Amino acid sequence: MVKRSARMAFMPDAHVFPGGRVDAADNALPLDGGALDRARIGAEGAAALQAAAIRETFEEAGVLLARGGAPSAEDRQALLRGDLVFSELITRLGLRLDAEAIRLWSWWITPEIEPRRYSTRFFVARAPEAAEASHDDGETVQSAWWTPAEALARFDAGQVQLAPPTWVTLQELLPFERADDVLQAAGSRRVVPIEPTGALHEDGSVTIYLPGDPLHPSTDRVEGPTRVTLRQGRWLVHR
């Protein structure tokens, strides 16, 4: 997980999974495998979503899911400075992004009450054996490898801030002990869009309702609690 910079307009200071927006060039990046997941995504630009997930994980966390050569630390820094374009790096090293290594896990859409809205796919993957992850010291300012249980315990102790999609995803991952089990489960999951609804209260707090809550119209229930409240900068979970 990486911690977003306090300067970020969306979810500042929150601990998140590496990721970001799809760039126009992502659709042309070379992919190996992943056809099954593209069919599961079922949307135009599915390949670009896979490529963006792999690219952003390298840029934000230094972990590259690709087949071929290995980029250097300087290559990554050149990308972050804007001196090098990701597609140029891929071409120079003869790399192909390993879309077979990632599996679609969930699909979240930012609720209408948010001024900034996103449609985001979450993927799971096994980190390469030689991966040495690190944050980028720009958009992300801290990083750590935690089990889902450790991350949730830190949230309960008030040590980290988690957005509802991140919290729910960690809850969903709790039963699994091995990456292989997660990947196998991902391949058979029914992925439907999860768009929370919400309510603004007189004290300035906001309550988010997730699918399965009596105040949410969807009948597709998420795992665990279905209601969280943002009060004074902290998410409070209704259990």
N, C-alpha and C positions, 0 to 999 in steps of 0.2 A: 504494500500500500504506500501511497505517496501523499504528502500533505500539501494542499494548495496554498500558494502564497496569499498573504493578507491583502495584496494589491489586486487580486483577481475580482472581477465584478460579480461572478457567479460562484457561490459556495466558497467564499474566502475562508482560509484556515481549516477547512474540512479535510479529513482523510478520505481518499478515494482510490479507486483502481485506476491505473494509467489509462489514458484515452483522450479523445478529442474529436474535432470535426473532420469530416471527409473533405479532402482537397480535390480539385478538378483532376489533378494528375494521378490520383490513386486508381482510377479506373483502368489506366494503361500499364500499371505495374505487373510484372510477370508473377503468376501464381502457380504453385504445384498443388494439385489435389483440391479438396474442399467443395467438389461439385454437389455432394449430398447436402451440405449445409447451405449452399446457395439455393438449392431447391427448397429447403426448409424456410429460408428467409423469404423467398418467393416475391422479391421486389426487384424492379429495375435498379441496377446499381449494387446488387448484392456482392459482387466481386470487389467493388470499391469499398464496401463496408468492411470486408475481411482485410483488404490491403491497408485501410486506415487503422484498423485495430493493431495490426502488426507494426506499422510505421510509428504510430504514437507510442506504443510500448517501448520501442527502441529509443525514441527521442526523449521520453519522460523518465524511463526507468533503466535504459541501457541494456535491455534484454531483447535480442533479435531472433525471431523465429524465421529462419531462412536456411536454404540449402546452398552450399558453395563455400566461398571464402569467408573470412572473418574481418569485419571492419575494426579499425583501431580506435583507441580512445580519442585520438585527434580527429578522426573522421566524424565521430559524434559531436565533438565540440564545434567543428566546422559547420555541421548541420544546424546546431543551435545558434551559432552566430549569423547564419544566413549566407555563409560563404560557399556552401555546397547544397545542392538540391538532392533529395533522397533518391530520385530516379537516376541521377548521375552516379551516385554511390553504388546503386544496384548494378548498373551497367558496367562500371569500372571493375567491380569485383566479380562480375559474372554470377550474381546471386539470383535465386528465385525464392520468393516468399512462400513459406510452408503453410499454406492454407489448410492442409490436412492436419496440422498440429493443433488447430483451434476448433472449438465447438461452440455453437450458439447456445446460450443459456437462458436469456430472457430479453424482453423488449419493453422499455419504459418510455412513456411520453410525459413531459412536464405538464402539470395541471394548468388549467386556464387562468388561475389566479396569479400565476407567476408572470412578471413582465418579460422574462427571457424564457423561451420555450424550446425544447429539444426533443427529437425522437431518437432514442439511443438503444442500440443493441449491446448486450453484455455477452462476452465470450469467456470461455475458460480454456486453459492450456497448461501443459506441463513445461516448466522451465527447463531449458537445456542444461546438461550436467555442468558445463563450464561457465554458466551465466554468473556474472558479477554485477548485480543490480545496484544502481545508484540514481538518486534524483538529479534533476537537471540544474538546480540552483537558480532557476528562473521562475517558471510557472509553478514548480514544485520545490519545496525547501527542506523537506525531511522525507525519509523513506525507511521502511522496515519490512522484514518477512515475519508475519504473524500467522498463527493458525486462526481459523474463524473464531474459536472460543476465546483466544487471547485478545483479538480485536474487540469482540463484544464485551469482554470483561473490562477493557480499558474505557469503553464507552460508558458502561454502567458506573465506573468509578469517576467519571467526569474528566478523564485524561485526554480524550479525543472527541472530535465532533464528526458525526456520520450523517449523511443525507439518508432519507428513507429508503431509496433504492439500494444503497450500499448496505444498510442495516438488514433489510429483508434478504438480500443476496447472501450475506454472511450467515443468517439464520438457516437458509436453504442448504448451505454447505456444511453445516454442523454435523450431520450424520455420517459424513464420509471421512475415512482415515487416509486414503491414498488418492493420488492424482488419477490413477487408472480408473478408480471407481467413479470419480466425478465425471471423467470423459465418457465413460460408458453410460452413465445416467443422462448426460447432456444429449446423447444421440437419440434418446427415446422420449425426451420431454416435449410436451405440447406447449409451444410458445405462442402466447397471445399478447396483444398490446395491453400494458398495464398503465392506465391513465388515472392517477389519484384525483379525487375531488377534495375540496377544502372549504373551510369556513373561517372568516375573520371575526375575532371576538372584540368586545369593547375595551379590554385591557391591552389590546395590541397583539395578543398571541394569535397563532394560526393553528388550526387543527386539520390534519390531513387524513382522509379516509381512503383506505386501500380496498381493492376488490375482496368481497366477502363480508365487509362491514355492513350493518343494517342501513347505513346512510350512503352506501355506494351502489350505483345501479347494476354493476356487473355481478354475475353469479360465479365467476371464476375466482375462487378464493386463493389468496396468497398464503404462504406458510407463516405460521405464528400470528402475533397480534396484528390487527388491521387498522389501528388508530394511533397516530402520534401527534403531539402538539409542540410547536415551536414557541418557546417562551423565554425571553431574555437571552436569546442566542443559543439556547440549548434545546435539543429534541428530547421530549419526555414521552416515553412509551407507555401506552395504556395496555396493561397486561390482563 
